[in-house]
Amino acid sequence: MSFPVDVVVMAAGKGTRMKSQRPKVLHRLGGRALAQHVIDCAARLSARRVVVITGHGAEQVEAGLAAPAATALSFVRQEPQLGTGHAVQQAVPVLQDDGVTLVLSGDVPLTQAATLQALLDVCAGQHLALLTLDMPDPTGYGRIVRGDGGEVCAIVEHKDASEAQRAIREIYSGIMAVPTRLLRAWLARLDNRNAQGEYYLTDVVKFAVADGLAVHAHRITDAVQVAGVNSPAQLAELERAYQRRRADELLVQGVRLADPARFDVRGELVCGQDVEIDVNCVFEGSVQLGDGVRVGAHCVIANAVIEAGAVIHPFTHIEGEKAGVKVGAGALIGPFARLRPGADLGPEVHIGNFVEVKNSTLAAGAKANHLAYLGDAIVGERVNYGAGSITANYDGANKHRTVIEADVHVGSNCVLVAPVTIGAGGTVGAGSTITKDTAPGALSVARGKQVSIANWQRPVKQKKA
């Protein structure tokens, strides 16, 4: 492609049918805002700049979108909103005449970069090129009107179309590529003499025809790529289509999904060979699954690296956030476990049911199998951490570190009050509250003396007179 591409994203609409205070283009699909999908796709085209036209909820929209690496992102505002042509007019001052303007919609999130590249190839830096689609029911869409020779003559909006024109099934997707120097001149000729009283961007087609310039169409058959979101029902439908496509990509790679229809990726999921994923799992942020990893049903995994051979049993919740979570090779996690940011588990670590780990490192072979909490801890190799035990890491103002050295055995229902170090090979007796460092190899017991009163009688409830 020998010409620069500037992308204009229309994102000014209110989205009344969403029944939401959130601007429509910020509603999320696959974990990202609708308009963010569009911006990210533009970045894959190596666009020179991306200009987002905002209007309703402009401050929210502008704060909620981000520029991918090496992409220049800017915003212009359309106030008031007087139609699609009026919207693009707001972007004209920041566009350069040496390039092609690619017009996209912020509520059409699943157009593929390859499709847009094909449209740009049709444009070739010289022609007005439209992305079109044949639809069984084209109600509500602008119709592509062609001449006797099959050439595109006009786009007629549904509300302005005659009965004969409404019978046309080829529709305009809302996506066009046009040399900017031509677009600038055509936008200056727009008027609002139509049923809506708006300035239609689609009128540039009749201007091109009037100027004797051919209008080209790139027709596709994949309706999902040009499907817009106008209601919660449409958003939910498009979410399932998106997730099914992600599932199909993984299946082609060899990932075993128990049911591709019950699977959600809301970010980036990278899988090695022989990965197995059971039903109703959700992956958020950046997740990497190594060779042979098995993920049980109903797990939520966010921002984590899970190494080869690890097993994540059902109902496990891994939430890495910015610090991330690492699960070592061959580790066994869950069921009903929770790994929080900063959990770094070595090879063959076992984290069992109702165990929570946060900002802690567990070395190879360490085990916490039941009903326990490890926070701000360094745990050595082969440690056995008993059921009901906790690290008391927070004094009400600051967090403190607990160090449990290699081969320590911590009995059930213990409290390790940080900062504290349990020496290598030591044992902490069940029910102990440890507040001081313990020596290597020592047995440490800190609990009240047991007292038994023989033949003790429980109080008896007095009967009312």
Buried (B, 14 or more C-beta within 10 A) or exposed (E): EEBBBBBBBBBBBEBEEBEEEBBBBBBBBBBBBBBBBBBBBBBBBEBBBBBBBBBBBBEBBBEBBEBBEEBEBEBBBBEEBBBBBBBBBBBBEEBEEEBBBBBBBBBBBBBBBEBBBBBBEBBBBBBBBBBBBBBEEBEEBBBBBBEEEEEBBBBBBBEBBEEEBBEBBBBBBBBBBBBBBBBBEBBEEBEBEBEEEBBBBBBBBBBBBEEEBEBBBBEBEEBBBBBBBBBEEBBEBBBEBBBBBBBEEBEEEEBEBBEBEBBBBBBEBBBBEBBBBBBBBBBBBBBBBBEBBBBBBBBBBBBBBBBBBBBBBBBBBBBBEEBBBBBBBBBBBBBBBBBBBBBBBBBBBBBBBBBBBBBBBBBBBBBBBBBBBBBBBBBBBBBBBBBBBBBBBEEEEEEBBBBBBBBBBBBBBBBBBBBBBBBBBBBBBBBBBBEEEBEBEEEBBBEEEEEEEEEEEEEEEEEEE
